[in-house]
């Protein structure tokens, strides 16, 4: 009877701890912009010795849909993303480079979630006997929730 009560309690706690998964992120606000792109662009070139060196002062253009941003590398780009990512083209002297920056799902810490658990322990008794015990418990663990999108910084290789 005691074992049945323990199993019933475990199932009850497990049902209480279950959460409905979060809804998928919305398709985005109405209009052409779907997200605010924010990332850093650095331009690099290959030396004759095979080393990768940063090249500063290169003129760059970032485009997404109708939005266009001009800047000099290294630079931080903040512009609306029309839902197709951001195309960045840099040119200096006879060298050019292009990168496509796509958004990725970002997550934030969303609090704590109950985590039911069950365990079995085997140990020796005080006078050489063996004892078997069972236990039911509830713990908590951190939960990550969707928090929009993020853009990774890029390095553009000039060729």
C-alpha positions in Angstrom: 0.0 0.0 0.0 2.8 2.3 0.9 4.5 1.7 -2.5 1.2 2.4 -4.4 0.9 5.7 -2.5 4.5 6.6 -3.4 3.9 5.8 -7.1 0.6 7.8 -7.1 2.4 10.8 -5.5 5.2 10.6 -8.1 2.7 10.6 -11.0 0.7 13.5 -9.4 3.9 15.6 -8.9 5.0 14.8 -12.5 1.7 16.0 -13.9 1.9 19.2 -11.8 5.4 19.9 -13.0 4.6 19.5 -16.7 4.4 22.8 -18.5 2.9 23.7 -21.8 5.8 24.6 -24.2 6.1 28.2 -25.1 4.3 29.4 -28.2 6.6 29.9 -31.3 7.8 33.5 -31.8 5.5 35.7 -33.7 6.1 36.2 -37.4 7.2 39.8 -36.7 5.7 43.2 -36.7 3.6 44.3 -39.7 5.5 46.2 -42.4 8.8 45.6 -44.2 11.1 45.4 -41.1 11.0 42.1 -39.1 13.9 42.7 -36.7 16.5 45.2 -35.8 19.9 44.0 -36.9 22.8 44.9 -34.7 26.3 43.5 -35.3 30.0 44.5 -35.8 31.8 44.2 -39.1 35.6 43.8 -39.3 37.5 43.6 -42.5 40.6 41.3 -42.8 43.1 40.4 -45.5 45.6 37.5 -46.0 49.3 38.6 -45.9 51.8 37.0 -48.2 53.1 35.0 -45.2 49.6 33.5 -44.7 48.6 35.6 -41.6 45.2 37.1 -41.3 45.5 40.8 -40.6 42.7 43.3 -39.8 42.4 46.2 -42.3 40.8 49.3 -41.0 39.2 52.2 -42.9 37.5 50.2 -45.6 34.3 51.6 -47.0 31.3 49.2 -46.5 27.6 49.2 -47.5 25.0 47.1 -45.6 21.6 46.5 -47.3 18.4 44.7 -46.3 15.4 45.3 -48.5 15.1 49.0 -49.0 17.3 49.9 -46.0 20.9 50.9 -46.8 23.7 51.8 -44.3 27.2 53.1 -45.3 30.0 52.9 -42.8 33.8 52.4 -42.5 35.2 49.2 -41.0 35.6 48.3 -38.2 32.1 49.5 -37.5 28.9 48.6 -35.8 25.8 48.2 -38.0 22.3 48.9 -36.6 19.6 48.8 -39.2 16.2 47.2 -39.9 16.2 43.7 -41.3 13.5 43.1 -43.9 13.4 39.4 -43.1 16.0 38.3 -45.6 19.1 39.0 -43.5 21.7 41.7 -44.2 24.1 41.8 -47.1 27.4 43.6 -46.3 29.8 44.5 -49.1 33.2 46.1 -48.4 35.7 47.5 -50.9 39.1 49.2 -50.5 41.7 49.6 -53.3 41.5 46.6 -55.6 40.1 44.3 -52.9 36.5 43.4 -52.2 34.6 41.2 -49.8 30.9 40.2 -49.2 29.1 38.6 -46.2 25.5 37.7 -45.6 24.4 38.1 -42.0 21.4 36.0 -41.0 19.5 36.2 -37.7 19.6 33.3 -35.3 17.2 32.5 -32.5 18.2 34.1 -29.2 17.3 32.8 -25.8 17.0 34.4 -22.4 16.8 32.9 -19.0 13.2 32.5 -18.2 13.1 31.5 -14.6 12.8 28.0 -13.0 10.8 24.9 -13.9 9.9 22.0 -11.6 11.7 18.7 -12.3 10.2 15.6 -10.8 12.6 12.8 -10.0 12.6 9.3 -8.5 15.6 7.4 -7.1 16.7 4.1 -5.6 19.5 3.8 -3.1 21.3 0.7 -2.0 23.5 0.7 1.1 24.8 -1.4 3.9 23.0 -1.4 7.2 24.7 -0.8 10.6 25.2 -4.5 11.3 26.2 -5.9 8.0 22.7 -6.0 6.5 21.7 -4.5 3.2 19.1 -1.8 2.9 17.2 -0.7 -0.2 15.4 2.6 -0.2 13.4 4.5 -2.7 12.6 8.2 -2.9 10.6 10.7 -4.8 11.6 14.3 -5.1 11.0 17.5 -7.0 13.8 19.8 -8.0 14.1 22.9 -10.1 16.1 23.8 -13.1 16.7 27.0 -15.1 14.7 27.4 -18.3 15.7 29.2 -21.4 12.9 30.9 -23.3 12.9 32.4 -26.8 13.9 36.1 -26.7 13.7 37.2 -30.4 16.7 37.1 -32.7 20.4 38.0 -32.6 23.0 38.7 -35.2 26.6 37.4 -34.9 29.5 39.8 -35.6 31.3 39.2 -38.9 34.7 39.3 -40.4 34.9 40.0 -44.1 37.9 38.6 -46.0 39.1 41.1 -48.7 40.3 39.4 -51.8 
